[in-house]
Amino acid sequence: MKEKIGVLLIVLAFVCGQANAQDKPETDAELLGLPGDNLDLYATLDLFQASKTIEEFEASLNDEKTGINNLDLNLDDNVDFIKVVTQKEGDDFAFVLQADINEKETQDVAVILVTKGQDEKVSVQMVGDEELYGKDYVIEPKSETSAVTANPGYSGPDTVVVKSETATVVVIESEPIVEYIYSPMYSPYYPPYYYGYYPPYYHPYPVISINIYFGRNRHHRNHYHGGHRGGNTVVINNNNTYNNYSRTRNTSNTVSNNKNEGNYKRSDASKRPSSGDKVNDQKQISNSKENAKKSSVKDKSSSSSVNKSKVKSSNKSSVKPVSKPVSKPAKPVKKPAKGRKR
């Protein structure tokens, strides 16, 4: 009898463990637990390869509609503007993604390495900055060779097996951005922007929940390997290009302090929606609809009286003012910073 009870307890414990594992959000097993979680490098590399120019890539990366950039390193609740700085050595490029944290500090986010070998074949790798993604966080397009990248910054439950294999070179000459940078039409791009000084098309937008953000972009991971999910090792296709970049790498004390104090984790947790929030959102939506109906009735009655007064005033004056067209500035405009004081 005691043996049967023991077996039942074991089975019950197993079932409870499975239920708890299912209740745990799937994103928690995928996230690094680092600031870089808010800029998915898989989605970023997809966008880079599909872009026709570096300027287009930079603009799309900072467009709220693409849903790729959700990075807020200065914790002002707005997504940071990321500029793309180009470094070139012969046929090898390093495209550095940078965010200006304040007037004096800049933090490198990641670097995209595009390398052409002696056989004229091109390869691409993207390296996340150690401060944001952990050490040796590298992704590249999938190939037939599979290995695993060790990432000390990864804090998830998956076991990471380290294999020592040379990174496979993937041919991507047909990608639009690759064709452009190796064509006679290529013109080096140097972004003129800095903290508080952005292009006219850019408008700060709010950060979204980390769970919603991850759910939008996780499908991009099917196109690449690396990071902590498996792929090639951290051997860079062109060590000279990467080493030269490392000598000019930008880091921010503000970012380092926020990371060490756990401010980024608290910020992500505060933005995670709960089931209660969803119910409240539904109530707010229904209430707003009712209020909208009531206000529309009032607006109709008030608008009729306003229209009558307009008709009377229009009879008195037959000359209408001419409004001048508003033209957008050709140059970037300076906007006031919205960062919180620290």
N, C-alpha and C positions, 0 to 999 in steps of 0.2 A: 504493500500500500504506500509506504514511504517513497519507494522508487518511482511509483506512478506520479505521486505528487511532485517529486523532484523534476521529472520529465516535463510535466505540465508547466512548472515554473520556468524552466528553460525555454520552452516554446513561447510562453507568454512574454518573456523578456525579449526574445528575438522579434516577435511581432511588434512590440512597442518600439523597439529600436528602428524597425523598418518604417513605422508610421512617423517617427520623429524625423527620419532622414527625408521622407517625402514632404513633410511640412516645411523643411528648410528651403528657402528660395534657391533656385538653381543658379542664380547669378552669384551667390555667395561663394560657390565652388569655383567660379570662373574668375572672380576679381582678384587683383593683386593686393588690395588693401593699401594701395599707395596713391599719391595724387594723380599719376598717369592714367588711372582708371577712367578719368573724364576726357581723355582723348584717345580713342581706340586707334592704334597704329595700323591695324589691319584695314579698317575703313579709310584711314588717311592714305595709305599706300595705294589702295584701289582708286581713290580720287586722283592721286598724283599721276598714275599711269594713264588715266582716261583724259587728263587735261591736255590742251593743245599748246599752252605756253605756261611759263612759271607764274606770270601775272594772273592768268586765269585760275591756276591752282590756288594761289594765295587768296583770291577773291572768293572762290567757291568754299574754301576751307573756313572762311569767316562769315559765310552766309548762313543765317539761321535755318533756311529752308533745307539745306543739305543734312542738318542734324548731326554733323560729325564732331564739331568743336563744342565741348561742354566744360572747358577748363577754366577754373577760377582760382588762380594762384594767389592773388592778393585779397581774396575773400571779401569782395565788395558786392557779392551776389549777382554780378554780371559776368558773362563769358569774356575771357581775355582775347584781345586781338593778337593773332599770331602772324608774324611776318616771316618771309622766306629769304634768307641770305645765301647767296651763291658763292662757293669756293671752287676754283678750277685748277687742275694740273694736267696739262696735255689733254688727253681724251678722258680723263677721270673727273667726275663732278662730286661735290658734297653740297647738298642743299640743306641748310641748317634752319630748323624751325625755332623761332625765338618769341618769347613774350616779355614785354617791358612791364616790370612789376610796379615801379614807381619812377620818379624822375631820374634816379641814380642807379637803379638795379635792373639788370636783364637776366632772364633765366632761359638757357637752352632747353628745349623740350625734347627734340629728337633730331636725328640727321639721316638723310636719305643719300646713300652712296650709289652712284651710277658709274660703272666701270666697263671699259672696252678692252678686251684682250687682244693679243697679237693676231688671233684668228678672226678679228673683227666682230666677235660675238660680244653681246652686251649682257651684263648681269646687274641686278638691283638687290640691295639690302637696306633695311631700315633699322636703326639702332636707337632705342629709347634712352634718354638721359638717365644716368644712374640715380640721380636725386629723385626722379619721378617714377621710374620703373624698376629700380633695382639694378644690380650689376649684370652686364652682359645680356640684356634683353634685346634679342635680334630676331627679326622676321624676314622672310623672303618668299617669292613665289614657289609654289609646290613643284616638286620634281619626283622622279621615281625613287630616289634614295631617301630613306627615312632614318632619322636619328632623333635625339632629344637634346634640347638646350637647357642647361642648368641656369636657373635664375634665383640667386640667393634672396632677392626681394619678394619672392612668391611665398605667401603664407597660407595657401589653400591646403586641402586634405589630400590631394593627389600625390602619389609617390613619383618623384622625379628620378629617372635613371639616366646617368651621364654616359654618353658614348663619345669616343674620340674619333671623329671622322672629319674629313675636309669638306668644307661647304661646297655644294654642287652649284655650278654656274648655270643659270637658266637663261635661255635665249628669249629676249623680249623686244627685238628690234622693230616689231610691227606696232608697238604701243605708240600712240600719238605724241606723248611727251618725249619719248626716246628719239623718234624720227625728227622732232623739232630741234632738240639740243645738238644733234649731230648733223644738222643740215646747214647750208650756207645762209639760210634765213635767220639763224639763231643770233640773238642780240643779248648780251649779258644784262641781267636785271638786278638793280640795286634799290631796294625799297627805301624811300625817304622818310618813312614813318617812325614815330617814337611815342613815348607815353603822353597821352592827351592830344596827339596829332595824328589823325587817321584819314583815310580816303573818304570822299563824299558818299560812296555807296555803303559805308559801314555804319551801322547803328547798334549800340550795345543792346544785348538781349539777356533775359534772366536765365540762370542755371536751372536745369530740370533735375528731377529725381534720378539717382544713379541707377535704380532698377529700370526705370523707363528708358533711360539713355542706353543702357547695355542691351536691353531687349530690341531696340531699334537697329543696332549695329552688329549684333553677334553673327549674322549670316555671312559677313565679310570674312570671317575666320576660315571658311571653307576653301578660300582661294590661296591660303598661305600656310606655311608651317614655321615653327619657331616659338619664341616666348617660352612659356612654361607648359604649353600644350603639346609639345613634340615637334621635331623638325631638325634642322641641321645645327651643328655646334656653332659657337660664336666666332669662328674664324672669319675674319673680314676678307672680302674678295680682293681688296687692295689695301694692305696694311699701311702703306705710305700715306695714302690720302686720309685714312682715318686717324693716323698718328699726327699728321699735320693739323687736322681739325682739332684734335684733343688739346693741342698747345694753345689754341685760341678759345677754348670752351668757356662760356659765360655761366656763372652761378650767382644765385641771389641769397643773401643772408636772411631776408624775410621769408623766403620759401623754406630754407633749412630750419629756421626757428618754428615756423608753423607746422612743419612735418614732425619735428622732435616733440612739440607740445601736443600733438594729436589733434590739431585744429581742423585738418582736412577730413579726418574720420568723423569728427563731431558734426561738421558741416554736411557731409553726405547723409549721416543718420537723421539729421533734422529735416532733410528733404525727402525721406522715404515715406510714401503714403501708406497709411494703415487702413484696415477695413472700415474703421469708424469714420475716417476721413472721406471714404467713398460715399458712405451714407449721408454725411453732412453735405458733401458736394451735390448729391442728388436733391437734397432739400433746398439748398441754395439755388439750384437751377430752377426747380419748380416755383419757388418764391419769386425769383427774378422774372419768370414768365408771367406770373400773376400781376406783379408790379408793372411789367411792361404793358399788359393789356389795359390796366387802369390808367396809366399815364398816357397811352395812345388816345383814349377817349377824351381826356382832358385836353390833349394837344389839338385834337380835331376841333373842339369847341372854341379853344382860344385862337387857333389858326384862322377860323372863319372871320372872327372879329378883326384880326390883324389884316387879313386880305381886304376887308372892306375899307379899312383906313388907308391901305396902300393904293386902292383904286382912286380914292378922293385926292390923295396927294399927287398921284400921277397926272391927274387932270390939270393941276396947277402948274406943273413943269413938264415941258415937252423935250427937254434936253437931258440925256442920260450920260453919266460919267463914264469915261473909257478907262478900263483898268489895263495896266501894262503887264505883259507876260513876265512871269518870274522865271529867270534862267538859273540853272544850277551852277555852282562855282566849278571852274575848270580845275582848280587846285584843291588839295586837301584842306579841310577846315580844322581849326583848333577847337576842341571841345573841352569843357571843364571836367576835371577828374572827379569821379564819384567814389573814390576809395575811402574807407574808414580809417581814422587815425589809429595808430598803434604806438 
